[in-house]
């Protein structure tokens, strides 16, 4: 087992235990959300919300949930400029954390536990992150004793991932979304610390008593993404979400995405849970993935989606982060880019390689760090007559530097649009595609959904595979 954390989240694969099957991917640019109108609660003073969240876009206001009936009867639970904030406008209640939550590589478990009958004000609303109560707030104003808590009132329009009265939508992934009506529960009802690793992990919540307004959204039914499986039938209406937004990137199997934190020089735009990247128009450096690897064999796909400059795409790997807006992929000694003009770039040098590719083509990457070989495919055909299963022979491969001798000690997937006057859009598939898959292929462990066959012995870049086959580095 490999355990790495960053910024309060966690990417680790804890040994054994409960497996979460699915999450739902939300894109704020598509105004994705779920909603339902609440009934009469079991107890309007007491409720608990639990969810797992993996962030996409940072900054601004990104809502986990909200409601709005009028300007005085509204509430929000949001990432506000990367702090967590819960507000009830009818009772002037507000909690805003001091710390920031900017980890886009990991899952956060968030619990909001309410009991307004408590005599001590700070016990009326409790916030927990990854099993630990949050106690440091820049703003802390609690509801009055015995007041109704707005999210559990009768007849409100409750929304997931949208601020109640405004279009401040969440961007990223939500999994295991639970509401318990009538009880203030602590995090141990929803998770536990792994006895071997100490990592906070999900547990089975299906046996909870959910109460009248309670629900459990597990997102396992692709034909009914808002289905409540608590037994209450409190189903949600689905808005702007389709089956492609159901993913297997979950708190118990965390997948790589592209990394908006490594974007200082490129100024790219990220969407679809950080799986779609539109590069900047005046820069031609590269963006990297959230997870880097130093051993094992790994496979992913990238669709070249759109551009006004068709021959300026560079797709590949790097062992260091960009240091300037003019540092294109392949400028360094230990990064390699497959160029759309039938060349590859390494160490500031161009060499003939494979076929040209253009918009609509899917480039496969097979990275063999057991033998330090790199292969590219175009629409399923391995370039340069490559054979990723050829091992140390490296048939048709590009030979790369051993990760231990590179700047960071790991390789990251990288995307670059080598044109300072136009941009390009790229859709990555680390196993949870945002583009339509017509065939459907998984790795040897059954993980991922790829357009083309995964070479034998290669695996999707996720925490379960990393726990078995390799070490990873988190930016």
CORTA-V506841 format. One record per backbone hydrogen bond with DSSP energy under -0.5 kcal/mol. CO is the residue of the C=O (numbers start at 1). NH is the residue of the N-H. If there is no record, write none. Layout:
CO:NH, CO:NH
This chain:
2:13, 4:11, 6:9, 9:6, 10:107, 12:14, 19:21, 23:247, 24:174, 26:28, 26:172, 27:30, 27:32, 28:31, 33:239, 34:160, 35:237, 36:38, 36:158, 38:155, 43:46, 44:149, 45:116, 46:182, 47:114, 48:180, 49:112, 50:178, 51:110, 52:175, 53:108, 54:173, 60:62, 60:81, 62:79, 64:161, 65:77, 66:159, 67:75, 70:69, 72:74, 73:69, 73:70, 74:89, 75:67, 75:164, 76:87, 77:64, 77:65, 78:80, 78:85, 79:62, 79:81, 80:83, 82:101, 83:80, 84:97, 85:78, 86:95, 87:76, 88:92, 88:93, 93:88, 94:141, 95:86, 96:138, 96:139, 100:102, 102:104, 103:55, 107:10, 108:53, 108:110, 109:130, 110:51, 111:113, 111:128, 112:49, 113:126, 114:47, 115:118, 116:146, 119:121, 120:123, 121:124, 124:115, 126:113, 127:134, 128:111, 129:132, 132:129, 133:135, 135:137, 136:98, 139:96, 141:94, 144:147, 148:150, 149:152, 150:153, 153:156, 156:38, 156:158, 157:68, 158:36, 159:66, 160:34, 161:170, 166:168, 167:169, 168:63, 168:163, 171:56, 172:26, 173:54, 174:24, 175:52, 176:178, 177:217, 178:50, 179:181, 179:215, 180:48, 180:182, 183:185, 186:189, 187:190, 187:191, 190:203, 192:201, 194:198, 199:194, 201:192, 205:208, 208:210, 210:181, 211:214, 215:179, 216:218, 216:229, 217:177, 220:222, 221:224, 224:227, 226:236, 227:218, 227:229, 233:235, 237:35, 238:240, 239:33, 242:245, 243:246, 245:25, 245:247, 247:23, 248:250, 250:253, 253:250, 254:463, 257:290, 258:260, 259:262, 261:263, 263:267, 266:280, 269:278, 271:275, 271:276, 272:275, 274:258, 275:428, 276:271, 277:279, 277:426, 278:269, 285:417, 287:415, 288:259, 290:475, 292:473, 293:411, 296:369, 297:459, 298:367, 300:365, 301:429, 302:304, 302:363, 303:305, 303:427, 304:360, 306:425, 309:312, 312:418, 313:340, 314:416, 315:338, 316:414, 317:336, 318:412, 319:408, 324:327, 325:284, 326:328, 327:286, 328:331, 330:348, 330:349, 332:335, 332:347, 334:319, 335:347, 336:317, 337:339, 337:345, 338:315, 339:342, 339:343, 340:357, 342:353, 343:339, 344:351, 345:337, 346:349, 349:346, 351:344, 358:361, 361:304, 361:363, 362:364, 362:379, 363:302, 364:377, 365:300, 365:367, 366:368, 366:375, 367:298, 367:369, 368:372, 368:373, 372:400, 373:368, 374:398, 375:366, 376:383, 377:364, 377:379, 378:381, 380:382, 381:378, 382:385, 383:386, 387:390, 388:391, 390:393, 391:394, 394:397, 395:387, 397:399, 398:374, 402:405, 403:406, 411:293, 412:318, 413:289, 414:316, 415:287, 416:314, 416:418, 417:419, 419:422, 423:308, 424:279, 425:305, 425:306, 426:277, 426:428, 427:303, 429:301, 431:449, 436:438, 441:450, 443:446, 447:443, 450:440, 450:441, 455:458, 458:444, 459:299, 460:462, 461:256, 462:466, 463:467, 464:468, 465:469, 466:470, 471:294, 471:295, 473:292, 473:475
